[in-house]
Amino acid sequence: MPTVRPRHAITETDAVAAALEAAARKWPEDRDRPARLLARLVAIGFHTIEIELDEKAFERRRALEQFAGSLTGVYEPGYLDALRAEWPD
């Protein structure tokens, strides 16, 4: 089918063959269409990664919110200026 979009070649390694076999069991209507099975596998993989990344971002935000302000008052005013004054010119 003609397209202006990039195409990608993939070698059917043992792992790819196993993934295609599993995909064919899940979507038997596409058993004879490996490109369609691969596209479905990519879509599921993409969705899974998006969820994982969103969860990690949520965990980071939660940790930041939990510890935000926890060091308030630890360093007295002028601390950085005093520290920098000790540095050689």
URJOKA-V959962 format. One record per residue. N is the residue number from 1. RES is the residue in one small letter. PSI is psi in radians with two decimals (none if undefined). D_FIRST is the distance of its C-alpha to the first C-alpha in whole Angstrom. Layout:
# URJOKA-V959962
[[N | RES | PSI | D_FIRST] [N | RES | PSI | D_FIRST]]
This chain:
# URJOKA-V959962
[[1 | m | 2.27 | 0] [2 | p | 2.51 | 4] [3 | t | 2.67 | 6] [4 | v | -0.05 | 10] [5 | r | 2.67 | 11] [6 | p | 2.59 | 12] [7 | r | 2.70 | 11] [8 | h | 2.38 | 14] [9 | a | 2.52 | 15] [10 | i | 2.33 | 18] [11 | t | 2.40 | 20] [12 | e | 1.46 | 21] [13 | t | 3.08 | 25] [14 | d | -0.70 | 27] [15 | a | -0.72 | 27] [16 | v | -0.72 | 23] [17 | a | -0.75 | 24] [18 | a | -0.70 | 26] [19 | a | -0.73 | 24] [20 | l | -0.69 | 22] [21 | e | -0.77 | 24] [22 | a | -0.73 | 26] [23 | a | -0.66 | 23] [24 | a | -0.57 | 22] [25 | r | -0.65 | 26] [26 | k | -0.72 | 25] [27 | w | 1.27 | 22] [28 | p | -0.43 | 23] [29 | e | -0.34 | 20] [30 | d | 0.26 | 17] [31 | r | -0.67 | 19] [32 | d | 0.25 | 17] [33 | r | 1.35 | 14] [34 | p | -0.60 | 15] [35 | a | -0.70 | 12] [36 | r | -0.74 | 13] [37 | l | -0.76 | 17] [38 | l | -0.72 | 16] [39 | a | -0.69 | 15] [40 | r | -0.74 | 18] [41 | l | -0.72 | 20] [42 | v | -0.75 | 20] [43 | a | -0.75 | 20] [44 | i | -0.74 | 23] [45 | g | -0.76 | 24] [46 | f | -0.81 | 24] [47 | h | -0.76 | 26] [48 | t | -0.76 | 29] [49 | i | -0.72 | 29] [50 | e | -0.78 | 29] [51 | i | -0.79 | 32] [52 | e | -0.78 | 34] [53 | l | -0.70 | 34] [54 | d | -0.70 | 35] [55 | e | -0.73 | 38] [56 | k | -0.72 | 39] [57 | a | -0.71 | 39] [58 | f | -0.77 | 41] [59 | e | -0.71 | 43] [60 | r | -0.80 | 44] [61 | r | -0.74 | 45] [62 | r | -0.74 | 47] [63 | a | -0.73 | 49] [64 | l | -0.76 | 49] [65 | e | -0.65 | 51] [66 | q | -0.69 | 53] [67 | f | -0.04 | 55] [68 | a | 2.24 | 54] [69 | g | -0.01 | 58] [70 | s | -0.30 | 59] [71 | l | 0.16 | 61] [72 | t | 2.26 | 62] [73 | g | -0.11 | 66] [74 | v | -0.68 | 66] [75 | y | 2.16 | 66] [76 | e | 2.77 | 69] [77 | p | 2.42 | 68] [78 | g | 0.06 | 69] [79 | y | -0.85 | 67] [80 | l | -0.70 | 65] [81 | d | -0.74 | 67] [82 | a | -0.71 | 70] [83 | l | -0.79 | 67] [84 | r | -0.53 | 66] [85 | a | -0.41 | 70] [86 | e | -0.29 | 70] [87 | w | 2.46 | 68] [88 | p | 2.63 | 69] [89 | d | none | 69]]
